[in-house]
Amino acid sequence: MKRALALPVLALPAFACIGARRPEARPGFVRMVDTDSDKAVSVVESRAFETHQSALVDPRSVAAALESSGMFGSDDAVALSGPVADELAIMEPHEHLRIVGWASDAPRVYMVYLRRKRLHIAFYSRGQQLETHDAVLPEPAVAIAALTPSPSATPSQSPSPSEVASPEPTSSPSPEPTLSEAPSPSPTAIARKPPRRRRTRPPPPITETEARKKINDLDVLLGRGLITVAEHKTKRKEILARL
């Protein structure tokens, strides 16, 4: 009988295994965004999504889009709408909004950006994309200052002869009357882009286990009355931003 030749077994590296998951890079932190929501909102730099197209949008349309996605409650949608609309108007093409909320099972991460006048939302849990949503956001109406005088304004009537005083001789001619300047438009009449915000130092990242422990410690301090509700909310946002 012929013996079967024993072939050497080659050890393959871990990344060569079929179906092996590659670790995803954490988006680059740009700045924190202050909101009234208990979720942590920040602007991050990531090329894993389509490029963002900055545009002025109505906060009410943003609130309606967030709520219609089914990912945010009405209170959160209203609290996030104003700051989100401000950031959508000034973010760079490779910048996106990262919203992190805490749930009993795992942190919930939402990536938000604007493209072709549509608000795109991607929902992640434990690194996996579970749901996406997009909604059309109409551009807000921009008020333009009137360039012509108001029709309600009536031309000044000539004074009656009885009201005209007899001129008195003077040595020098009286100065000519100056034309009144047109009123400048109100600053709120013309929509302008918010000023560009500076980058801040990124917070050091932490694991989900560390975040869970820190949040539990905050809950204990709040329960004992050692910190206020506002302090608890602020510290909680700082922890979520580091995930």
QUIGIJO-V664568 format. One record per pair of residues at least 6 apart in sequence whose C-alpha atoms are under 8 Angstrom apart, sorted by sequence separation. I is the first residue (numbers start at 1). J is the second residue. If there is no record, write none. Layout:
i:I j:J
i:I j:J
//
This chain:
i:14 j:20
i:15 j:21
i:35 j:41
i:66 j:72
i:67 j:73
i:101 j:107
i:102 j:108
i:113 j:119
i:114 j:120
i:123 j:129
i:124 j:130
i:221 j:227
i:222 j:228
i:15 j:22
i:33 j:40
i:34 j:41
i:67 j:74
i:100 j:107
i:101 j:108
i:112 j:119
i:113 j:120
i:122 j:129
i:123 j:130
i:124 j:131
i:222 j:229
i:33 j:41
i:100 j:108
i:101 j:109
i:112 j:120
i:113 j:121
i:122 j:130
i:123 j:131
i:32 j:41
i:33 j:42
i:100 j:109
i:111 j:120
i:112 j:121
i:122 j:131
i:123 j:132
i:32 j:42
i:33 j:43
i:67 j:77
i:87 j:97
i:99 j:109
i:100 j:110
i:111 j:121
i:112 j:122
i:122 j:132
i:222 j:232
i:31 j:42
i:32 j:43
i:63 j:74
i:66 j:77
i:98 j:109
i:99 j:110
i:110 j:121
i:111 j:122
i:121 j:132
i:122 j:133
i:30 j:42
i:31 j:43
i:98 j:110
i:99 j:111
i:110 j:122
i:111 j:123
i:120 j:132
i:121 j:133
i:29 j:42
i:30 j:43
i:31 j:44
i:64 j:77
i:84 j:97
i:97 j:110
i:98 j:111
i:99 j:112
i:110 j:123
i:120 j:133
i:121 j:134
i:219 j:232
i:29 j:43
i:30 j:44
i:63 j:77
i:97 j:111
i:98 j:112
i:109 j:123
i:110 j:124
i:120 j:134
i:218 j:232
i:29 j:44
i:30 j:45
i:62 j:77
i:63 j:78
i:96 j:111
i:97 j:112
i:108 j:123
i:109 j:124
i:119 j:134
i:120 j:135
i:28 j:44
i:29 j:45
i:96 j:112
i:97 j:113
i:108 j:124
i:109 j:125
i:118 j:134
i:119 j:135
i:27 j:44
i:28 j:45
i:63 j:80
i:96 j:113
i:108 j:125
i:118 j:135
i:119 j:136
i:218 j:235
i:27 j:45
i:28 j:46
i:60 j:78
i:63 j:81
i:107 j:125
i:108 j:126
i:118 j:136
i:119 j:137
i:218 j:236
i:27 j:46
i:62 j:81
i:106 j:125
i:107 j:126
i:117 j:136
i:118 j:137
i:106 j:126
i:117 j:137
i:60 j:81
i:117 j:138
i:215 j:236
i:59 j:81
i:62 j:84
i:117 j:139
i:59 j:82
i:62 j:85
i:215 j:239
i:59 j:84
i:88 j:113
i:214 j:239
i:59 j:85
i:88 j:114
i:58 j:85
i:57 j:85
i:211 j:239
i:56 j:85
i:211 j:240
i:56 j:86
i:57 j:88
i:56 j:88
i:57 j:89
i:211 j:243
i:55 j:88
i:56 j:89
i:54 j:88
i:55 j:89
i:54 j:89
i:55 j:90
i:208 j:243
i:54 j:90
i:206 j:242
i:207 j:243
i:54 j:91
i:205 j:242
i:206 j:243
i:54 j:92
i:203 j:241
i:204 j:242
i:205 j:243
i:37 j:76
i:52 j:91
i:53 j:92
i:54 j:93
i:203 j:242
i:52 j:92
i:53 j:93
i:145 j:185
i:52 j:93
i:145 j:186
i:37 j:79
i:51 j:93
i:52 j:94
i:36 j:79
i:37 j:80
i:51 j:94
i:52 j:95
i:35 j:79
i:36 j:80
i:50 j:94
i:51 j:95
i:52 j:96
i:145 j:189
i:35 j:80
i:144 j:189
i:145 j:190
i:143 j:189
i:144 j:190
i:47 j:94
i:142 j:189
i:143 j:190
i:35 j:83
i:46 j:94
i:142 j:190
i:143 j:191
i:34 j:83
i:45 j:94
i:46 j:95
i:142 j:191
i:33 j:83
i:45 j:95
i:46 j:96
i:44 j:95
i:45 j:96
i:43 j:95
i:44 j:96
i:43 j:96
i:44 j:97
i:43 j:97
i:44 j:98
i:65 j:119
i:42 j:97
i:43 j:98
i:41 j:97
i:42 j:98
i:41 j:98
i:42 j:99
i:62 j:119
i:41 j:99
i:40 j:99
i:41 j:100
i:55 j:114
i:39 j:99
i:40 j:100
i:53 j:113
i:54 j:114
i:39 j:100
i:40 j:101
i:52 j:113
i:53 j:114
i:54 j:115
i:39 j:101
i:52 j:114
i:53 j:115
i:55 j:117
i:38 j:101
i:39 j:102
i:52 j:115
i:53 j:116
i:51 j:115
i:69 j:133
i:50 j:115
i:69 j:134
i:65 j:134
i:65 j:135
i:65 j:136
i:65 j:137
i:62 j:137
i:61 j:137
i:61 j:138
i:58 j:137
i:57 j:137
i:58 j:138
i:57 j:138
i:58 j:139
i:57 j:139
i:58 j:140
i:56 j:139
i:57 j:140
i:55 j:139
i:56 j:140
i:107 j:208
i:106 j:208
i:24 j:127
i:90 j:193
i:89 j:193
i:90 j:194
i:89 j:194
i:90 j:195
i:90 j:196
i:86 j:194
i:56 j:193
i:102 j:240
i:101 j:240
i:100 j:240
i:100 j:241
i:31 j:198
i:31 j:199
i:32 j:200
i:30 j:199
i:31 j:200
i:30 j:200
i:31 j:201
i:30 j:201
i:31 j:202
i:29 j:201
i:30 j:202
i:29 j:202
i:38 j:233
i:40 j:237
i:38 j:236
i:39 j:237
i:40 j:238
i:38 j:237
i:42 j:241
i:40 j:240
i:41 j:241
i:39 j:240
i:40 j:241
//
